[in-house]
Amino acid sequence: MNGREIAVFAAQTADEKKGTDIVVYDLHGLTDITDYFVLVTAHSKAQIRAIAETIAQELKHRGLRRIGQEGNEMGQWLLLDYSDCVIHIFSSELREFYGLESLWGDAPKLDWRAEPVLAVAEA
């Protein structure tokens, strides 16, 4: 899977897990950090964990391993780093606090809902 496919899959998975305000930024040519940022709001620590674990497990089934994971001790934010795609799952309070939209808001948004659905791997 390439960065775009990872971003679309992460957005679709977060949507299935009832994440909200899902945005995928295409950062090609804007930064050397990554090609795509996925931003998701979750409404509880358990939901943040469920979204992150589902994305990580399904990508692992597809042979992809994250190169890093970060988060805060309060469980209100998780970052999954897949090199070409970085996924941020926030509580609404921390998403507002960090304001990544204000940093990257000029970047083109990928219409992930218009992309083909990338089905969850069969067990």
LUMDO-195793 format. One record per residue: x, y, z of N, C-alpha, C in turn; residue in one letter. Coordinates in Angstrom, 1 decimal, decimal comma, padded with zeros to 4 digits, always signed. Example, Ala and Ser with C-alpha at 12.3 -4.5 7.8 and 13.67 -1.06 7.14 Angstrom:
// residues 2
      nx      ny      nz     cax     cay     caz      cx      cy      cz  resn
  +013,2  -005,7  +007,8  +012,3  -004,5  +007,8  +013,2  -003,3  +007,8     A
  +012,8  -002,2  +007,1  +013,7  -001,1  +007,1  +012,9  +000,0  +007,9     S
***
This chain:
// residues 123
      nx      ny      nz     cax     cay     caz      cx      cy      cz  resn
  +000,8  -001,2  +000,0  +000,0  +000,0  +000,0  +000,9  +001,2  +000,0     M
  +000,5  +002,2  -000,8  +001,2  +003,5  -000,8  +000,6  +004,4  +000,3     N
  +001,2  +005,6  +000,4  +000,7  +006,6  +001,4  -000,7  +007,0  +001,3     G
  -001,1  +007,2  +000,0  -002,5  +007,6  -000,3  -003,5  +006,5  +000,2     R
  -003,2  +005,2  -000,2  -004,0  +004,1  +000,2  -004,1  +003,9  +001,7     E
  -003,0  +004,1  +002,4  -003,0  +004,1  +003,9  -003,9  +005,2  +004,4     I
  -003,8  +006,4  +003,9  -004,6  +007,5  +004,4  -006,0  +007,2  +004,2     A
  -006,4  +006,8  +003,0  -007,8  +006,5  +002,7  -008,3  +005,3  +003,6     V
  -007,5  +004,3  +003,7  -007,9  +003,2  +004,6  -008,1  +003,7  +006,1     F
  -007,2  +004,5  +006,6  -007,3  +005,0  +007,9  -008,5  +005,8  +008,1     A
  -008,8  +006,7  +007,1  -010,0  +007,5  +007,2  -011,3  +006,7  +007,2     A
  -011,3  +005,7  +006,3  -012,5  +004,9  +006,2  -012,7  +004,1  +007,5     Q
  -011,6  +003,6  +008,0  -011,7  +002,8  +009,3  -012,1  +003,6  +010,4     T
  -011,6  +004,8  +010,5  -012,0  +005,8  +011,6  -013,5  +006,1  +011,5     A
  -013,9  +006,3  +010,2  -015,4  +006,5  +010,0  -016,2  +005,4  +010,5     D
  -015,8  +004,2  +010,2  -016,5  +003,0  +010,6  -016,6  +002,9  +012,1     E
  -015,5  +003,3  +012,8  -015,5  +003,3  +014,2  -016,1  +004,6  +014,9     K
  -016,8  +005,3  +014,1  -017,6  +006,5  +014,5  -016,7  +007,7  +014,9     K
  -015,4  +007,7  +014,3  -014,6  +009,0  +014,4  -015,3  +010,1  +013,7     G
  -015,1  +011,3  +014,0  -015,7  +012,4  +013,4  -014,7  +013,4  +012,9     T
  -015,1  +014,4  +012,1  -014,3  +015,5  +011,6  -013,0  +014,9  +010,9     D
  -013,2  +013,9  +010,1  -012,0  +013,2  +009,5  -011,6  +014,1  +008,3     I
  -010,3  +014,4  +008,3  -009,7  +015,2  +007,2  -008,4  +014,5  +006,8     V
  -008,2  +014,4  +005,5  -006,9  +013,9  +005,0  -006,2  +015,0  +004,2     V
  -005,1  +015,4  +004,6  -004,3  +016,4  +003,9  -003,2  +015,7  +003,0     Y
  -003,1  +016,2  +001,8  -002,1  +015,8  +000,9  -000,9  +016,8  +001,0     D
  +000,2  +016,3  +001,6  +001,3  +017,2  +001,9  +002,5  +017,1  +000,9     L
  +002,2  +016,4  -000,2  +003,3  +016,3  -001,2  +003,9  +017,7  -001,5     H
  +005,2  +017,8  -001,4  +005,9  +019,0  -001,8  +005,8  +020,1  -000,7     G
  +005,1  +019,9  +000,4  +004,9  +020,9  +001,4  +005,8  +020,6  +002,6     L
  +006,2  +019,3  +002,8  +007,0  +018,9  +003,9  +007,8  +017,6  +003,6     T
  +008,9  +017,4  +004,2  +009,6  +016,2  +004,1  +009,2  +015,2  +005,1     D
  +008,3  +015,6  +006,0  +007,9  +014,7  +007,1  +007,1  +013,5  +006,6     I
  +006,1  +013,7  +005,8  +005,2  +012,7  +005,3  +004,5  +013,2  +004,1     T
  +003,8  +012,3  +003,4  +003,0  +012,7  +002,2  +001,5  +013,0  +002,6     D
  +001,0  +012,3  +003,6  -000,4  +012,5  +004,0  -000,5  +012,6  +005,5     Y
  -001,4  +013,5  +006,0  -001,8  +013,6  +007,4  -003,3  +013,2  +007,4     F
  -003,6  +012,3  +008,3  -005,0  +012,0  +008,6  -005,3  +012,5  +010,0     V
  -006,4  +013,3  +010,1  -006,8  +013,9  +011,4  -008,2  +013,3  +011,7     L
  -008,4  +012,8  +012,9  -009,6  +012,2  +013,4  -009,9  +012,7  +014,8     V
  -011,2  +013,0  +015,0  -011,7  +013,3  +016,4  -012,4  +012,1  +016,9     T
  -012,0  +011,6  +018,1  -012,7  +010,6  +018,8  -013,3  +011,1  +020,1     A
  -014,3  +010,5  +020,7  -015,0  +011,1  +021,8  -014,8  +010,4  +023,1     H
  -013,8  +009,5  +023,2  -013,5  +008,9  +024,4  -012,1  +008,2  +024,3     S
  -011,5  +007,9  +025,4  -010,2  +007,2  +025,4  -010,3  +005,9  +024,7     K
  -011,4  +005,2  +025,0  -011,7  +003,9  +024,4  -011,8  +003,9  +022,9     A
  -012,5  +005,0  +022,4  -012,7  +005,1  +021,0  -011,3  +005,5  +020,3     Q
  -010,5  +006,3  +020,9  -009,2  +006,6  +020,4  -008,4  +005,3  +020,2     I
  -008,4  +004,5  +021,3  -007,7  +003,3  +021,3  -008,2  +002,3  +020,3     R
  -009,6  +002,2  +020,2  -010,2  +001,3  +019,2  -009,9  +001,6  +017,8     A
  -009,9  +002,9  +017,5  -009,6  +003,3  +016,1  -008,1  +003,0  +015,8     I
  -007,2  +003,4  +016,7  -005,8  +003,2  +016,5  -005,5  +001,7  +016,4     A
  -006,0  +000,9  +017,2  -005,7  -000,6  +017,2  -006,3  -001,2  +016,0     E
  -007,5  -000,8  +015,5  -008,0  -001,4  +014,3  -007,2  -001,1  +013,1     T
  -006,8  +000,2  +013,0  -006,0  +000,6  +011,8  -004,7  -000,2  +011,9     I
  -004,0  -000,2  +013,0  -002,7  -000,9  +013,1  -002,8  -002,3  +012,8     A
  -003,8  -003,0  +013,4  -004,0  -004,5  +013,1  -004,2  -004,8  +011,7     Q
  -005,1  -004,0  +011,0  -005,5  -004,2  +009,6  -004,3  -003,9  +008,7     E
  -003,5  -002,9  +009,0  -002,4  -002,6  +008,2  -001,3  -003,7  +008,4     L
  -001,2  -004,2  +009,6  -000,2  -005,3  +009,8  -000,6  -006,5  +009,0     K
  -001,9  -006,8  +008,9  -002,4  -007,9  +008,1  -002,0  -007,7  +006,6     H
  -001,8  -006,5  +006,2  -001,5  -006,2  +004,9  +000,1  -006,1  +004,7     R
  +000,8  -006,4  +005,7  +002,2  -006,5  +005,7  +002,9  -005,1  +006,0     G
  +002,2  -004,2  +006,5  +002,7  -002,9  +006,9  +002,9  -002,7  +008,4     L
  +004,0  -002,2  +008,7  +004,3  -002,0  +010,2  +004,5  -000,5  +010,3     R
  +004,0  +000,0  +011,4  +004,2  +001,4  +011,7  +005,7  +001,6  +012,2     R
  +006,2  +002,8  +011,9  +007,6  +003,0  +012,3  +007,6  +003,8  +013,6     I
  +006,4  +004,2  +014,1  +006,4  +004,9  +015,4  +005,0  +005,1  +015,8     G
  +004,8  +005,2  +017,1  +003,6  +005,6  +017,7  +003,8  +006,5  +018,9     Q
  +003,1  +007,5  +019,0  +003,2  +008,4  +020,1  +001,8  +008,7  +020,7     E
  +001,8  +009,3  +021,9  +000,6  +009,7  +022,5  +000,8  +010,3  +023,8     G
  -000,2  +010,8  +024,4  +000,0  +011,5  +025,7  -000,5  +010,5  +026,8     N
  -000,1  +010,7  +028,0  -000,4  +009,8  +029,1  -001,8  +009,8  +029,5     E
  -002,6  +010,8  +029,1  -004,0  +010,9  +029,4  -004,8  +010,1  +028,4     M
  -004,2  +009,6  +027,4  -005,0  +008,8  +026,4  -005,9  +009,7  +025,5     G
  -005,6  +011,0  +025,4  -006,4  +011,8  +024,6  -005,9  +012,1  +023,2     Q
  -004,8  +011,5  +022,8  -004,2  +011,7  +021,5  -003,3  +010,5  +021,2     W
  -003,4  +010,0  +020,0  -002,5  +009,0  +019,5  -002,0  +009,3  +018,1     L
  -000,8  +009,1  +017,8  -000,2  +009,3  +016,5  +000,3  +007,9  +016,0     L
  +000,0  +007,5  +014,8  +000,5  +006,3  +014,2  +001,3  +006,8  +013,0     L
  +002,6  +006,5  +012,9  +003,5  +006,9  +011,9  +003,8  +005,7  +010,9     D
  +003,3  +005,9  +009,7  +003,6  +004,9  +008,6  +004,5  +005,5  +007,6     Y
  +005,3  +006,5  +007,9  +006,3  +007,1  +007,1  +005,5  +008,0  +006,0     S
  +004,9  +007,4  +005,0  +004,2  +008,1  +004,0  +002,9  +008,7  +004,4     D
  +002,4  +008,2  +005,6  +001,2  +008,7  +006,1  +001,3  +008,7  +007,7     C
  +000,9  +009,8  +008,2  +000,8  +010,0  +009,7  -000,6  +010,2  +010,1     V
  -001,1  +009,4  +011,0  -002,5  +009,4  +011,5  -002,5  +010,0  +012,9     I
  -003,3  +011,0  +013,1  -003,5  +011,6  +014,4  -005,0  +011,4  +014,8     H
  -005,1  +010,8  +016,0  -006,5  +010,6  +016,6  -006,5  +011,4  +017,9     I
  -007,4  +012,3  +017,9  -007,5  +013,3  +019,0  -008,8  +013,3  +019,7     F
  -008,8  +013,6  +021,0  -010,0  +014,1  +021,7  -010,3  +015,5  +021,0     S
  -011,6  +015,9  +021,1  -011,9  +017,2  +020,5  -011,1  +018,3  +021,2     S
  -010,9  +018,2  +022,5  -010,1  +019,3  +023,2  -008,7  +019,4  +022,7     E
  -008,0  +018,3  +022,6  -006,6  +018,3  +022,2  -006,5  +018,6  +020,7     L
  -007,5  +018,2  +019,9  -007,4  +018,6  +018,5  -007,5  +020,1  +018,3     R
  -008,3  +020,7  +019,1  -008,4  +022,2  +019,1  -007,2  +022,8  +019,6     E
  -006,6  +022,3  +020,7  -005,4  +022,8  +021,3  -004,2  +022,8  +020,4     F
  -004,0  +021,6  +019,7  -002,9  +021,5  +018,8  -003,1  +022,3  +017,5     Y
  -004,3  +022,4  +017,0  -004,6  +023,2  +015,9  -003,8  +022,9  +014,6     G
  -003,7  +021,6  +014,3  -003,0  +021,2  +013,1  -003,7  +021,7  +011,8     L
  -005,0  +021,9  +011,9  -005,6  +022,5  +010,7  -005,1  +023,9  +010,4     E
  -004,7  +024,7  +011,4  -004,2  +026,0  +011,2  -002,8  +025,9  +010,6     S
  -002,0  +024,9  +010,9  -000,7  +024,7  +010,3  -000,7  +024,2  +008,9     L
  -001,6  +023,3  +008,6  -001,7  +022,6  +007,3  -002,9  +022,9  +006,5     W
  -003,8  +023,8  +007,0  -005,1  +024,0  +006,4  -005,0  +024,5  +004,9     G
  -003,8  +025,0  +004,5  -003,7  +025,4  +003,1  -003,3  +024,2  +002,2     D
  -003,0  +023,1  +002,8  -002,7  +021,9  +002,0  -003,9  +021,4  +001,3     A
  -003,8  +020,8  +000,2  -005,0  +020,2  -000,5  -005,6  +019,1  +000,4     P
  -006,9  +019,0  +000,4  -007,6  +017,9  +001,1  -007,9  +016,8  +000,1     K
  -007,7  +015,6  +000,6  -008,1  +014,4  -000,2  -009,5  +014,1  +000,1     L
  -010,3  +013,9  -000,9  -011,7  +013,5  -000,7  -011,8  +012,0  -000,5     D
  -011,5  +011,6  +000,7  -011,3  +010,1  +001,0  -012,7  +009,4  +000,8     W
  -013,8  +010,1  +000,9  -015,1  +009,4  +000,8  -015,3  +009,1  -000,7     R
  -014,7  +009,7  -001,6  -014,8  +009,5  -003,0  -013,9  +008,3  -003,5     A
  -013,0  +007,9  -002,7  -012,1  +006,8  -003,0  -012,7  +005,5  -002,9     E
  -012,2  +004,5  -003,6  -012,8  +003,1  -003,5  -012,6  +002,6  -002,0     P
  -013,6  +001,9  -001,6  -013,5  +001,4  -000,2  -012,5  +000,3  -000,2     V
  -011,6  +000,4  +000,8  -010,5  -000,6  +001,0  -011,0  -001,5  +002,2     L
  -011,5  -002,7  +001,8  -012,1  -003,6  +002,8  -011,1  -004,1  +003,8     A
  -011,7  -004,3  +005,0  -010,9  -004,9  +006,1  -010,5  -006,3  +005,7     V
  -009,3  -006,7  +006,0  -008,8  -008,1  +005,6  -009,6  -009,1  +006,3     A
  -009,9  -010,2  +005,6  -010,5  -011,4  +006,3  -009,6  -012,1  +007,2     E
  -010,1  -012,5  +008,3  -009,3  -013,2  +009,3  -009,0  -014,6  +008,8     A
***
